Structure formats: structure tokens, C-alpha cells
Amino acid sequence: MWLNFLWLGLVILTYMIIMYFVAVKKVDFSIVDVAYGIGFILLSLSALIFSSNFSFNHLIPVILVSLWGVRLAWHVYKRNKKKGIEDIRYQNMRKNWQPHPNRSAFFKVFLFQGMVIYIITFSIMYYITFESEGTLHWFSYIGLVIWIVGYFFEVVGDAQLKKFIANPENKGHIIQTGLWRYTRHPNYFGEATMWWGLFFFTLPVNFPLSLIAIISPLWITILLLFISGVPLLEKHYEGNEEYEEYKKHTSKFFPLPRKK
């Protein structure tokens, strides 16, 4: 069974290599952001196929990952299409990685993203590979509730932000209503929460060995909270008077009552 994890590693490696060549041909590294969401679906479905077990309890986490992955990929695709050009982050990378931007992007962007996808999806791959009871454990129901809470925060948070930005009167201002009243990053909190929910599916499968799967929710939480998500946005608004005031009253990540 552990051999499946090697094959799944080759699946995501092949996928990211293909996406790399597509990006090089189109001269647009930001394709990797769309590929990111689809990568989770690909790995989850591949794990399901390799296990040859299509029972209901195996399908549920795959469906949940697919709902999240499709929504994320579509959201990024629409954003990139609206811009019409390569994301500014990758434009800067091209400049910094001269004279071999493609070679640098292969290792620092595409292979790295593939590794991230593999680590975050590990709990799902573990669950599908080793779960054999054929029925849902009560931990699964807890996980499902946690996942729904996370999905709510991500979807509703994004929708509220989109509506806020669409209003010309809000130009130059910071959203502080709805879920954004309780956390400065409801969408990132929701994303991390969903993966903690999926980990609960895995927890009772060959416990305590299943504890190794905690790497999935831990990694995405660390990634969002300390590396690529929250820190980048916080830095972007650094020095903004309205945002600095917003920070005094609103929790950074976990939803909490607004401070006076």
C-alpha cells in the first residue's frame, strides 16, 4: 500500500511538468496558480483509483476536496483572465531570475508547488489508502462539520470582499463588515479549517500511525499564517492608517469578537 504514495508522487510530478511546459509556451508562469487547485483533485482521484475502493466513505473526502479545488481554480482563472497579463509577482520573478527565468521557475515555482500539493493532500491519500471499514467513523462526522465551517468562511468571506470592492464608494477603504469584522483573513482561516476537517477523517485510521497525516493541516496552516498568505497581505497594507486601526480591533486569523 505504501507503494501507492510513490506512484502518487509521480502523478503530481508529471502533472506539474506538463503545466510548466504549458506556462513556458504561453510565457505566463501564473498558470501555476490555476493548476494548484486542480492538483489536489488530481491527487485525490488518483488515490481513489489506485485503492480500487469506490465506497461511499472514500468518495466523501474526494468530493469535498473537489468542491474546494474547482472553486479555487475557477476563482484564480477568472482573476487572471480579467488581468489579461501575467501576474505581477511572476513578472518580478522573471526579472530577478535572469538570464534563466524558465529554469528557475521550474524548480522554485512548479516543483515546489507540486511538493506543497503532495504534502497538503497527504491526509486524504492516507485515508483512502488505509481506510477499509467501509463505514463512516464518528470522527468523520466531526470532520465534515469542521470542513463545512471552513468552506463557509472561505466562500462567504470571498463573496463579501468581492461585493465590497465592486462598490465604487469603497475604493481605497478596508472591508470591516461581515466575517471581516471578526478576522482580518476569513478566507485564509476557512481554507486552513477545511484541511483540519479532512484530517479528522484520517485520525481513526490505524491510530496512532495516522498522526503522521497531521502534516497536511499543519503545513497549510503554517503556509497561510506565516509564509505566503497572511504575511504578504499584512505587508501590502503596512502603513495604511485605516488598516493599522483595523488591526487594533480585529483578530489576525481566528475569528474573535471585535475589540473595543
Secondary structure by P-SEA (a helix, b strand, c coil): caaaaaaaaaaaaaaaaaaaaaaaaaccccccccaaaaaaaaaaaaaaaaaccccaaaaaaaaaaaaaaaaaaaaaaaaaaaaccccaaaaaaaaaacccaaaaaacccaaaaaaaaaaaaaaaaaaaaccccccccaaaaaaaaaaaaaaaaaaaaaaaaaaaaacccccccccccccccccccaaaaaaaaaaaaaaaaacccccccccccaaaaaaaaaaacccccaaaaaaaacccaaaaaaaacccccccccccc
